[in-house]
């Protein structure tokens, strides 16, 4: 079980959920429809929170989270199944890379004890901000680069125009 405190939910989970939905839009090269984006994010964030409350081993929640983001992005954002799966996997892999970079920086540059930081919710949120910012910077750069190159495709009734 990966319990989250309310502090972690609001300061980390909420922004991360919205960023994950943005990443799915970016990596699937779908222009953002603000209404669909907000609805998708509002459904995705509590779903991930509930998944983390399940008494399952670490790692299984990631698979369930990927399934949840796919279900949400296919049903609410109307992104194709293949694009949704590709985008969600890319987002999860990128997030893990960003987390890994952050942990390496904390552990080897700042010489901080990772186990101590992860045991304190406020420190965990504070020290987790750089990985979230790196993830956001990469996803935003990718999205805006594609939007400038006009590579985003409109999705109308499940068909790409």
GUPA-986664 format. One record per residue (C-alpha): z, x, y; residue number from 0; residue in three letters. Coordinates in steps of 0.02 Angstrom, whole numbers. Last residue first. Example, Ala and Ser with C-alpha at 12.3 -4.5 7.8 and 13.67 -1.06 7.14 Angstrom:
! residues 2
+--------+--------+--------+-----+-----+
|     up |   east |  north |   i |  aa |
+--------+--------+--------+-----+-----+
|    357 |    684 |    -53 |   1 | SER |
|    390 |    615 |   -225 |   0 | ALA |
+--------+--------+--------+-----+-----+
END
This chain:
! residues 161
+--------+--------+--------+-----+-----+
|     up |   east |  north |   i |  aa |
+--------+--------+--------+-----+-----+
|  -1973 |   -410 |    728 | 160 | UNK |
|  -1853 |   -387 |    585 | 159 | UNK |
|  -1824 |   -544 |    485 | 158 | UNK |
|  -1652 |   -616 |    444 | 157 | UNK |
|  -1671 |   -762 |    563 | 156 | UNK |
|  -1721 |   -646 |    706 | 155 | UNK |
|  -1664 |   -466 |    699 | 154 | UNK |
|  -1722 |   -365 |    848 | 153 | UNK |
|  -1763 |   -184 |    813 | 152 | UNK |
|  -1689 |    -35 |    902 | 151 | UNK |
|  -1805 |    115 |    908 | 150 | UNK |
|  -1845 |     96 |   1093 | 149 | UNK |
|  -1822 |    283 |   1124 | 148 | UNK |
|  -1689 |    244 |   1254 | 147 | UNK |
|  -1604 |    124 |   1133 | 146 | UNK |
|  -1607 |    256 |    997 | 145 | UNK |
|  -1522 |    386 |   1107 | 144 | UNK |
|  -1399 |    254 |   1167 | 143 | UNK |
|  -1348 |    211 |    989 | 142 | UNK |
|  -1337 |    392 |    930 | 141 | UNK |
|  -1236 |    446 |   1082 | 140 | UNK |
|  -1121 |    297 |   1062 | 139 | UNK |
|  -1093 |    335 |    877 | 138 | UNK |
|  -1060 |    520 |    906 | 137 | UNK |
|   -944 |    491 |   1054 | 136 | UNK |
|   -850 |    353 |    964 | 135 | UNK |
|   -818 |    461 |    810 | 134 | UNK |
|   -760 |    606 |    919 | 133 | UNK |
|   -648 |    487 |   1016 | 132 | UNK |
|   -574 |    415 |    856 | 131 | UNK |
|   -544 |    590 |    789 | 130 | UNK |
|   -459 |    639 |    953 | 129 | UNK |
|   -348 |    483 |    953 | 128 | UNK |
|   -269 |    516 |    784 | 127 | UNK |
|   -136 |    633 |    855 | 126 | UNK |
|    -69 |    494 |    966 | 125 | UNK |
|    -78 |    359 |    833 | 124 | UNK |
|      7 |    468 |    702 | 123 | UNK |
|    136 |    522 |    830 | 122 | UNK |
|    179 |    340 |    867 | 121 | UNK |
|    185 |    295 |    682 | 120 | UNK |
|    297 |    442 |    629 | 119 | UNK |
|    272 |    491 |    447 | 118 | UNK |
|     95 |    552 |    476 | 117 | UNK |
|    151 |    680 |    604 | 116 | UNK |
|    286 |    749 |    488 | 115 | UNK |
|    164 |    765 |    343 | 114 | UNK |
|     37 |    851 |    456 | 113 | UNK |
|    157 |    988 |    513 | 112 | UNK |
|     84 |   1058 |    674 | 111 | UNK |
|      6 |   1231 |    688 | 110 | UNK |
|    -93 |   1178 |    844 | 109 | UNK |
|   -248 |   1274 |    789 | 108 | UNK |
|   -232 |   1267 |    600 | 107 | UNK |
|   -151 |   1100 |    562 | 106 | UNK |
|   -199 |    995 |    711 | 105 | UNK |
|   -376 |   1065 |    719 | 104 | UNK |
|   -401 |   1048 |    532 | 103 | UNK |
|   -333 |    870 |    536 | 102 | UNK |
|   -452 |    823 |    677 | 101 | UNK |
|   -602 |    897 |    588 | 100 | UNK |
|   -555 |    801 |    432 |  99 | UNK |
|   -535 |    639 |    529 |  98 | UNK |
|   -706 |    663 |    608 |  97 | UNK |
|   -783 |    696 |    437 |  96 | UNK |
|   -695 |    543 |    367 |  95 | UNK |
|   -763 |    437 |    510 |  94 | UNK |
|   -938 |    502 |    483 |  93 | UNK |
|   -930 |    459 |    297 |  92 | UNK |
|   -865 |    285 |    338 |  91 | UNK |
|   -998 |    255 |    470 |  90 | UNK |
|  -1139 |    318 |    360 |  89 | UNK |
|  -1080 |    206 |    218 |  88 | UNK |
|  -1073 |     57 |    336 |  87 | UNK |
|  -1246 |     93 |    405 |  86 | UNK |
|  -1330 |    111 |    235 |  85 | UNK |
|  -1247 |    -46 |    167 |  84 | UNK |
|  -1290 |   -146 |    323 |  83 | UNK |
|  -1470 |    -84 |    327 |  82 | UNK |
|  -1495 |   -132 |    144 |  81 | UNK |
|  -1415 |   -303 |    166 |  80 | UNK |
|  -1509 |   -348 |    325 |  79 | UNK |
|  -1407 |   -371 |    484 |  78 | UNK |
|  -1371 |   -553 |    527 |  77 | UNK |
|  -1221 |   -509 |    636 |  76 | UNK |
|  -1111 |   -645 |    561 |  75 | UNK |
|  -1159 |   -652 |    377 |  74 | UNK |
|  -1233 |   -479 |    347 |  73 | UNK |
|  -1115 |   -386 |    463 |  72 | UNK |
|   -961 |   -476 |    397 |  71 | UNK |
|  -1005 |   -456 |    213 |  70 | UNK |
|  -1051 |   -274 |    239 |  69 | UNK |
|   -893 |   -237 |    338 |  68 | UNK |
|   -790 |   -318 |    201 |  67 | UNK |
|   -876 |   -222 |     60 |  66 | UNK |
|   -848 |    -60 |    154 |  65 | UNK |
|   -665 |   -107 |    180 |  64 | UNK |
|   -647 |   -147 |     -6 |  63 | UNK |
|   -715 |     27 |    -46 |  62 | UNK |
|   -598 |    106 |     80 |  61 | UNK |
|   -450 |      6 |     15 |  60 | UNK |
|   -484 |     78 |   -157 |  59 | UNK |
|   -461 |    251 |    -86 |  58 | UNK |
|   -271 |    251 |    -92 |  57 | UNK |
|   -208 |    148 |   -236 |  56 | UNK |
|   -183 |    -39 |   -223 |  55 | UNK |
|    -36 |   -150 |   -174 |  54 | UNK |
|   -135 |   -248 |    -42 |  53 | UNK |
|    -73 |   -230 |    137 |  52 | UNK |
|   -220 |   -118 |    184 |  51 | UNK |
|   -340 |   -256 |    135 |  50 | UNK |
|   -250 |   -375 |    253 |  49 | UNK |
|   -274 |   -255 |    399 |  48 | UNK |
|   -456 |   -230 |    351 |  47 | UNK |
|   -483 |   -418 |    355 |  46 | UNK |
|   -388 |   -431 |    519 |  45 | UNK |
|   -512 |   -310 |    601 |  44 | UNK |
|   -673 |   -377 |    522 |  43 | UNK |
|   -664 |   -558 |    580 |  42 | UNK |
|   -636 |   -514 |    763 |  41 | UNK |
|   -765 |   -376 |    749 |  40 | UNK |
|   -898 |   -493 |    683 |  39 | UNK |
|   -861 |   -624 |    816 |  38 | UNK |
|   -865 |   -491 |    953 |  37 | UNK |
|  -1030 |   -417 |    892 |  36 | UNK |
|  -1110 |   -588 |    865 |  35 | UNK |
|  -1070 |   -638 |   1046 |  34 | UNK |
|  -1123 |   -469 |   1117 |  33 | UNK |
|  -1290 |   -464 |   1027 |  32 | UNK |
|  -1306 |   -278 |   1005 |  31 | UNK |
|  -1478 |   -209 |    966 |  30 | UNK |
|  -1498 |   -162 |    782 |  29 | UNK |
|  -1537 |     18 |    734 |  28 | UNK |
|  -1440 |      0 |    570 |  27 | UNK |
|  -1341 |    154 |    619 |  26 | UNK |
|  -1302 |     86 |    791 |  25 | UNK |
|  -1259 |    -92 |    740 |  24 | UNK |
|  -1150 |    -28 |    597 |  23 | UNK |
|  -1070 |     97 |    716 |  22 | UNK |
|  -1029 |    -43 |    839 |  21 | UNK |
|   -944 |   -138 |    697 |  20 | UNK |
|   -846 |     19 |    658 |  19 | UNK |
|   -800 |     42 |    841 |  18 | UNK |
|   -731 |   -135 |    851 |  17 | UNK |
|   -627 |   -101 |    697 |  16 | UNK |
|   -571 |     69 |    760 |  15 | UNK |
|   -516 |     -4 |    927 |  14 | UNK |
|   -412 |   -136 |    838 |  13 | UNK |
|   -340 |    -24 |    704 |  12 | UNK |
|   -284 |    119 |    816 |  11 | UNK |
|   -182 |     55 |    964 |  10 | UNK |
|   -158 |   -125 |    910 |   9 | UNK |
|   -134 |    -99 |    723 |   8 | UNK |
|    -41 |     66 |    740 |   7 | UNK |
|     84 |    -11 |    862 |   6 | UNK |
|     99 |   -166 |    752 |   5 | UNK |
|    148 |    -52 |    608 |   4 | UNK |
|     22 |    -23 |    472 |   3 | UNK |
|     60 |    -29 |    288 |   2 | UNK |
|    -50 |     69 |    170 |   1 | UNK |
|      0 |      0 |      0 |   0 | UNK |
+--------+--------+--------+-----+-----+
END
